[in-house]
Amino acid sequence: MDTEMVDRTVSQLVENRDRGRMFPNPEYQRGEVWTPGQQKKLIDSIFRGYQLPIFYLHNIRETFSDGGIVDRLEIIDGQQRVNALYRFVKGDFRLYEVDDSDAKFPTFLLDTEKYPCPWGGKDFHGIPEELQTKLLNTQLSVALITNATDNEIRDLFVRLQSGFPLNPQEKRDSLPGQFTDFILNLGGKPQLVGNPGHEFFTDILGMNPQTDRGRSRQLAAQIAVLYLERHKKGFGYFSDTNSRAIDEYYYTQLDFDASSQDCKRLRNILDKLATMFKDWKGPKLVAHNAIHLVLFVDSLLDDYTKTWENYLVNAQENFAKLHAEATLANKNGEENETWNMYSMRTRYGADSADNIRRRHEYYSSRMVEFLGTNLTPLDPKRAFNDLERQVIYWRDRGKCQVCSCNVKWVEAHIHHVIEHQAGGETIIGNGVLVHNKCHPRGQAAEDFAKHFVTGY
């Protein structure tokens, strides 16, 4: 078998297909399986200057008794692309408008001043003549196979199609953008330096990103999508987490900012859970445990004191017991609320937005029940108003209660003696005047509170 790399234009491929000189082999080729959206995206890619993959064509030379010779091209790989090109040039479909919700273009492409899209919404005959010419003259890379037997061609087809195909997550790992990097770092890909995976996935869930072919990264992506979309659209919003939904999210987030506050908060949640569950004695936590723990903790951070952190593991143990009892009850044919509301939904349609929402509603209600009095709401008022700030400023005689130096009004900060996140109220008696640079945080805040209250 001989292979030669050649260039062929879109016009040449369409002409060969039109004249019946190029065809798929029906013995092993699939029919037309691309969706209209995939076909539109292919043409859009060409107009944007994106390089298409190599086409593999088998040149079959036929010699007739009268001495005539005809070359015909059998498509080994590229049938769906050829069909899309042919159908568009024949005027069979219109391309996506750039703001079409079905297209799900990444955000940066919506800036049509920077990324013009004069072909949007048009079929081949509706685009400007110069764009028609550009498309027809686009050079495509072709591997032209000659002197090959039928068995060699079949073997090549199998190797191209299924030698060791990438799964959906492995394909996502190769996409550009910070969202890809964010998920690689969380879910882990040890083959890439600096991406061992977060301990929550590797230690608490017992996942092995070295060998699991992207399972840990897929779960990290599902959690991230659920978490980020809730922060964007409200805590009552839940996303689908099936393969198609995750693919679309990757594609629309090419301008993602992995240093955002939401991303830092998600890392903080995973850090907390990794610390809390390091001594977990039960069966390894699995995907649905991970999803609901992250979303539940996210709901607690801003509205409750930290007391719950000491009791979350016990609450999860109680819920795990409910889940196990529900599974056994179902096996025995017994009616069980937890099975109906939660456990069943981890098995059937587990990645649908509706099932995730229903599971989480039930999970949250039972976890709140298990935490009981250890779930203490924060004072809903977080910030001192202007009048309260003035009263505290003059009460403290304009002096910083940390360094004892004078504080200009424009530099005045009011510090909660007992921190808001520890249950401190936003009242004048719990506020003191400080410089911004002196504002105690973390352990310093705890030490300041002890000293302020006891004098030591």
Sequence and secondary structure as in RCSB ss.txt:
>XXXX:A:sequence
MDTEMVDRTVSQLVENRDRGRMFPNPEYQRGEVWTPGQQKKLIDSIFRGYQLPIFYLHNIRETFSDGGIVDRLEI
IDGQQRVNALYRFVKGDFRLYEVDDSDAKFPTFLLDTEKYPCPWGGKDFHGIPEELQTKLLNTQLSVALITNATD
NEIRDLFVRLQSGFPLNPQEKRDSLPGQFTDFILNLGGKPQLVGNPGHEFFTDILGMNPQTDRGRSRQLAAQIAV
LYLERHKKGFGYFSDTNSRAIDEYYYTQLDFDASSQDCKRLRNILDKLATMFKDWKGPKLVAHNAIHLVLFVDSL
LDDYTKTWENYLVNAQENFAKLHAEATLANKNGEENETWNMYSMRTRYGADSADNIRRRHEYYSSRMVEFLGTNL
TPLDPKRAFNDLERQVIYWRDRGKCQVCSCNVKWVEAHIHHVIEHQAGGETIIGNGVLVHNKCHPRGQAAEDFAK
HFVTGY
>XXXX:A:secstr
 EEEEEEEEHHHHHHHHHTT EEE TTT       HHHHHHHHHHHHTT     EEEEEEEEE TTS EEEEEEE
EE HHHHHHHHHHHTT      TT TTT   GGGG TTTS  TTTT  GGGS HHHHHHHHT EEEEEEEES  H
HHHHHHHHHHHHSS   HHHHHTTS SHHHHHHHHHH  TTSTT    HIIIIIS   TTTSTTHHHHHHHHHHH
HHHHHHHH TT     SHHHHHHHHHHTTT  TTSHHHHHHHHHHHHHHHHTTT  SS   HHHHHHHHHHHHHH
TTTB GGGGGTHHHHHHHHHHHHHHHHHHHHTT   HHHHHTGGGGTSSTTSHHHHHHHHHHHHHHHHHHHGGG 
 B  S  S  HHHHHHHHHHTTTB TTT  B  GGGEEEEESS GGGT   SGGGEEEEETTT   THHHHHHHH
HHHH  
